[in-house]
Amino acid sequence: MKFGYIIGQEVQPGDDPAAIVREALAEARAAADAGFDGVFVTEHHGRDLRYLPGSIPLMFMLAEAVPGLGVGGAVLLLSLAQPTRVAEELALLDHLTGGRVILGAGAGYLKADFDAFGIEQKGAGRRLDEALEVITRLWREPSVDFDGRTVTLRGASIHPQPLQLNGPPIWIGGRSERSVERAAAVGDAWVLDATPRRSLFVPWHERYLEHVERFGKTPQTAILRDAWVSLGDALDQEYRAAALDAHRQKIRLGVYAVDTRIDGRDAESVEFDELAEERWLTGDPDEIAAELDAWEAELGIGYVLIRIRTSGRPSHVAALEQLRAFGETVIGPRRARLSTSSTGRVS
């Protein structure tokens, strides 16, 4: 099991965006020191969502900050992007990272993202499909002609080609029939988003495995999860309050429609423990280890992407301490345990 850190990209009113970027880079370096395998960005747009723009430029800065680590998007909204530009920028980034780029891609689920670009949300899946085909072909072919409903190319090419043969791995996000089929057909992994409980993913995972077998590929799954190692101090309560506020807002936006226990309820009536159950990696190290074991046993998780800060809380200093604690109490012991079980001794 590998671990990635999702950098904080939310800019609250009164924040200095440049300071947020500097904090993100410092947290990426702390993640590297703590034993994480990669650092990841996500993508949202518009004044209400308050995310740093420029996810791919952020990936370039992260590549400079953490040489030797994977750098990825989890996920980039390709339904809003011009695919040739994405293909050539990530090809260059692949060289800068020594072949450690991961393209996580999704269609998008928030209307605000599409409104920010003046693009209809309807048809996002088709735009994603065409973007993925164009990008993979540009990574593998010297010249590409493409006649799609959203993209038309004649003799398109990129230079240089990616360092990784056939291009960086592609992770596909989503939890619909089309999403899991897309992940099996054109992706190298299926990304499970941060909202649903673990048990809600089980039927979708079964469908994913069926599609993977049909396409003759190897299944790989990754999850995005909010995480916090309880250190028994006041910051535990600050984190709980921040996470609860952020996810109550997601309930108001309709993001929890997949969970019938929560959808339709007054957001203020939903409490932390109810949200955390089968969903977040929180508690003491033993509780987090048990939850990771459950995810691995039920869904074959191979990559865990954790998010510590939400809406800019808790502080940057607290996030640095959490990264250290997560490395020392979760990642390190887990790797030592698995190494011992496979070899009979700690390697």
Sequence and secondary structure as in RCSB ss.txt:
>XXXX:A:sequence
MKFGYIIGQEVQPGDDPAAIVREALAEARAAADAGFDGVFVTEHHGRDLRYLPGSIPLMFMLAEAVPGLGVGGAV
LLLSLAQPTRVAEELALLDHLTGGRVILGAGAGYLKADFDAFGIEQKGAGRRLDEALEVITRLWREPSVDFDGRT
VTLRGASIHPQPLQLNGPPIWIGGRSERSVERAAAVGDAWVLDATPRRSLFVPWHERYLEHVERFGKTPQTAILR
DAWVSLGDALDQEYRAAALDAHRQKIRLGVYAVDTRIDGRDAESVEFDELAEERWLTGDPDEIAAELDAWEAELG
IGYVLIRIRTSGRPSHVAALEQLRAFGETVIGPRRARLSTSSTGRVS
>XXXX:A:secstr
 EEEEE   B  TT  HHHHHHHHHHHHHHHHHTT SEEEE    STTT B S HHHHHHHHHHHSTTSEEEES 
EEGGGS HHHHHHHHHHHHHHTTS EEEEEE    HHHHHHHT  STTHHHHHHHHHHHHHHHHH SSEEEE SS
 EEEEE  SS  SSTTSS EEEE  SHHHHHHHHHH SEEEE SSS HHHHHHHHHHHHHHHHHHT    EEEEE
EEEE  SSHHHHHHHHHHHHHHHHHHHTTGGGG TTTTTS GGG  HHHHHTTT EEESHHHHHHHHHHHHHHH 
EEEEEEE  BTTBS HHHHHHHHHHHIIIIIHHHHHHHHHHHHSS  
